[in-house]
Amino acid sequence: MLIGDVARRSGVSARMLRHYESLGLVRPTGRTVGGYREYSDDDIRRIFHIESLRTLGLSLREVGRALDDPGFTPSDLVTDLIRQTTDRIAAETDLLTRLRRIDAAEPAAWEDVLQIVSLLQALGSDSAGRRQRAALASSPDAPLPVEALVEAALSESDPNVAGALRWALAQSGDSGVALLAEGLAAPDPIVRERAVRSVAEIPDTAATTLLRAALTDADLTVRRRAALALGPRGAAEAIPALVDMVVDGANDVDAGDALAVLAGDPALAEPIAAGLVARLTPGADASAARRRVAQALADIPGGTASDALTALAGDEDRGVALTAAYVLQLRAGRAAEAQE
């Protein structure tokens, strides 16, 4: 079969067939009387083998080795091709992500594009300071794409950078809530806890709904972080978790502050006080918990709290008794000021 016929049959151009010949990949078995290349069935079969191996990403040199070296084993080469392909896919995926983020920012000019690219590069920097500056540089005039902010917030371990990212997310409004909801469904509890912290900075109904859902999370830290955020929002569902935090000494001051906010609702004050009083356990081992309960009762109005504090003022533990007595004085002073 002449070279033109082979080209039509194989889909490989005559020019490429000549190139293969020059490299020694495939040589025509014979020549016609007129000196034209003539390919046998085996030659054509080899051409198809060459093209098949090229589809795997092999170079022509690697193709030649694969076809001609009897000792050639494909396992190492295939493993290397898998690695190269994986790296290439990752790079292309990263590029696609950056392009989509730039597109979402709706840049009006190339200057805007360059600014966004610069901020995105800084956000992925190894330097915590540079990442923090990038987050703080986000503004309504030059916003970082919310997808990038959410991704960074969910992966950031530096507390200062994380705080800046949460601030930037809050500035972007409720546009990141849906993405943070995905973070709350992540298998890693650390990621879920970061998502709760970020959601807590967004003061809207959708964010509150997510925080309520987080109260049932499998991880205790996530549940408690959600409760701390829900207290100031007036969510009564957070009361049991906040009471547990006071008793257990887990962010007990913040939990007490959240309970105080909730107790501003007259309908919740007595249930909160009752919940705290129910956790009072006698004995030296529980004295620290009783002291924390006395401190938390300071800002809970009502008779239940006052009666409990009066009883604690006579506690067997001197520290508990002094704390309760001091809290009673504060409450008395506030009551006197309110009557003036």
Residue pairs with C-beta under 8 A, 6 or more apart in sequence:
1 9
1 38
1 39
1 40
1 44
2 32
2 36
2 37
2 38
2 39
3 14
3 17
3 18
3 28
3 36
3 37
3 39
4 14
6 12
6 17
6 39
6 43
6 44
6 47
7 13
7 14
7 17
9 44
10 44
10 47
10 48
10 51
11 51
12 20
12 47
12 51
17 26
17 47
20 26
20 47
20 50
20 60
21 27
21 28
21 37
23 60
23 64
24 64
25 46
25 50
25 60
25 63
25 64
25 67
26 43
26 46
26 47
26 50
27 43
28 37
28 38
28 39
28 40
28 43
29 38
29 39
29 40
29 42
29 43
30 38
30 40
31 37
31 38
32 38
39 47
46 67
49 67
50 60
50 63
50 67
53 62
53 63
53 66
53 67
54 60
54 63
56 78
56 81
57 81
57 84
57 85
58 66
58 77
58 81
62 77
65 72
66 72
66 74
66 77
97 147
98 117
98 120
100 147
101 116
101 120
101 145
101 147
101 148
102 113
102 116
102 117
102 120
102 145
104 145
104 146
104 147
105 112
105 116
105 143
105 144
105 145
107 113
107 116
112 142
115 142
116 142
116 144
116 145
119 134
119 137
119 138
119 142
119 144
120 144
120 145
120 148
122 130
122 131
122 133
122 134
122 137
123 131
123 134
123 135
123 144
123 148
123 152
124 131
124 152
125 131
125 134
128 158
128 160
128 161
131 152
131 156
131 158
131 161
131 164
132 158
132 160
132 161
132 164
134 144
135 144
135 149
135 152
135 161
135 164
135 165
135 167
135 168
136 164
136 167
136 168
137 144
138 144
138 149
138 168
138 171
138 172
139 171
140 171
143 171
143 172
144 168
146 169
146 172
146 175
146 176
146 179
147 179
149 165
149 168
149 169
149 172
149 176
150 169
150 176
150 179
150 180
150 183
150 198
152 165
153 162
153 165
153 166
153 169
153 194
153 195
153 198
154 180
154 183
154 186
154 191
154 194
154 195
154 198
155 191
155 194
156 162
156 165
156 194
162 194
162 197
165 198
166 197
166 198
166 201
167 201
169 176
169 180
169 198
169 201
169 202
170 201
170 202
170 203
173 202
173 204
174 202
174 204
174 206
174 207
176 198
176 202
177 199
177 202
177 204
177 206
177 207
177 210
180 195
180 198
180 199
180 202
180 210
181 195
181 210
183 191
183 192
183 194
183 195
183 198
184 192
184 195
184 196
184 199
184 210
184 213
184 214
184 217
185 192
186 192
186 195
189 217
189 218
189 219
189 221
189 222
192 214
192 217
192 219
192 222
193 219
193 221
193 222
193 225
196 211
196 214
196 222
196 225
196 226
196 229
197 225
199 207
199 210
199 211
199 214
199 229
200 207
200 211
200 225
200 226
200 228
200 229
203 233
208 230
208 233
208 235
211 226
211 229
211 230
211 233
211 235
212 226
212 230
212 235
212 237
214 222
214 223
214 225
214 226
215 223
215 226
215 227
215 230
215 237
215 238
215 241
216 223
217 223
217 226
223 241
224 241
224 244
224 245
224 250
224 251
224 255
226 238
226 241
227 238
227 241
227 242
227 245
227 255
227 258
228 238
228 242
228 245
228 251
228 254
228 255
228 258
230 237
230 238
230 258
231 238
231 242
231 255
231 257
231 258
231 259
231 261
231 262
232 258
232 261
234 261
234 262
234 265
235 262
236 262
236 265
236 268
236 271
238 258
238 262
239 259
239 262
239 268
239 271
239 272
239 275
240 275
242 255
242 258
242 259
242 262
243 255
243 259
243 272
243 275
243 276
243 279
244 250
245 251
245 252
245 254
245 255
246 252
246 255
246 256
246 259
246 276
246 279
246 292
246 293
246 296
247 276
247 279
247 289
247 292
247 293
248 289
249 288
249 289
249 292
252 292
252 295
252 296
253 295
255 296
256 292
256 295
256 296
256 298
256 299
257 299
259 272
259 276
259 296
259 299
259 300
260 296
260 299
260 300
262 268
262 272
263 269
263 272
263 273
263 299
263 300
263 301
266 301
269 300
269 301
269 302
269 305
270 302
270 304
272 300
273 297
273 300
273 302
273 304
273 305
273 308
274 304
276 293
276 296
276 297
276 300
276 305
276 308
277 293
277 304
277 305
277 308
279 289
279 293
280 286
280 289
280 290
280 293
280 308
280 312
281 289
281 290
282 316
284 316
284 317
287 315
287 317
287 319
287 320
290 312
290 315
290 317
290 320
291 317
291 319
291 320
291 323
293 308
293 312
294 308
294 309
294 312
294 320
294 323
294 324
294 327
295 323
295 327
297 305
297 308
297 309
297 327
298 327
298 330
298 331
306 328
306 331
309 324
309 327
309 328
309 331
310 324
310 328
311 324
312 320
312 321
312 323
312 324
313 321
313 324
313 325
313 328
314 321
315 321
315 324
